[in-house]
Amino acid sequence: AGSYCNMDGLAAVSGGCDAGYYCSLSGGLEARPNGTTSGAVLCPSGSYCPSGTSVAHPCSPGTYGPSPGLAACQGCPSGKACVQPGTITPTVCPR
């Protein structure tokens, strides 16, 4: 998992899935999978997917993931709060 093989009968994997995507099933066919026959999907909002990962990782508190397909989460902007893991949209800091 986390890797793909671009043809049948290879002795080793072709490489890891591209950053922003994850390969959750064995038998992935492409580095940038489309979520149909390849056994992998675009990383969802609120998470990040480094190259070669087999799972989407939720953004840590203090960071957020505003869009799908991120290789890394973004730091929470000044004056905003990103308290929960998997934050998609920062909230205004309480006063």
C-alpha positions in Angstrom: 0.0 0.0 0.0 1.2 3.5 -0.8 2.8 2.4 -4.0 1.8 1.6 -7.5 2.8 -0.8 -10.3 2.3 0.6 -13.8 2.1 -2.9 -15.4 1.5 -6.5 -14.5 4.4 -8.9 -13.7 6.9 -6.4 -12.2 9.4 -7.7 -9.6 9.2 -4.4 -7.7 6.8 -1.5 -7.4 7.1 1.4 -9.9 7.1 4.0 -7.1 5.1 5.7 -4.5 1.8 7.5 -5.1 2.2 11.2 -5.7 1.9 13.7 -2.9 -1.7 14.8 -2.4 -3.0 11.3 -3.2 -3.0 8.0 -1.3 -2.9 4.4 -2.4 -5.0 2.5 0.0 -5.3 -0.8 -1.9 -2.8 -3.1 -3.5 -2.8 -3.1 -7.2 -2.7 0.7 -7.8 -1.8 1.4 -11.5 -0.7 5.1 -11.4 1.3 7.6 -9.3 -1.6 10.1 -9.5 -4.6 7.8 -9.1 -8.1 8.8 -10.1 -10.0 6.8 -7.5 -11.6 4.4 -9.9 -9.7 1.4 -11.2 -6.4 2.4 -9.6 -7.4 1.7 -5.9 -6.5 5.2 -4.7 -8.0 8.6 -4.2 -7.4 12.3 -3.9 -6.5 13.3 -0.4 -9.6 14.9 1.2 -9.9 18.4 2.7 -8.7 18.6 6.3 -5.9 16.1 5.7 -2.6 15.8 3.9 -1.0 13.0 1.9 2.8 12.9 1.5 4.3 11.0 -1.4 3.9 7.2 -1.0 1.3 7.2 1.7 -1.4 4.6 2.1 -3.7 6.7 4.3 -4.8 10.3 4.5 -3.4 12.0 7.7 -5.7 14.5 9.4 -4.2 18.0 9.8 -2.8 18.5 13.3 -4.2 21.1 15.7 -2.6 24.4 14.7 -2.9 23.6 11.0 -5.7 23.2 8.5 -6.4 21.7 5.0 -8.7 24.0 3.0 -8.8 22.0 -0.1 -8.4 18.4 -1.3 -5.1 17.1 -2.7 -2.6 18.7 -0.2 0.8 17.3 0.4 1.1 19.3 3.6 -1.3 21.2 5.9 -1.1 25.0 6.2 -0.3 26.9 9.4 -3.3 28.4 11.0 -3.5 32.2 10.1 -2.9 34.8 12.8 -6.1 35.6 14.7 -7.7 32.3 13.8 -8.0 29.0 15.6 -7.4 25.5 14.3 -8.1 23.5 17.4 -9.5 20.2 16.1 -7.5 17.6 14.1 -8.7 17.7 10.5 -9.7 21.4 10.5 -10.8 22.5 7.1 -11.8 26.1 7.9 -10.1 28.1 10.7 -12.5 29.8 13.1 -12.2 33.3 14.6 -10.3 33.3 17.9 -12.6 33.8 20.9 -12.2 37.1 22.7 
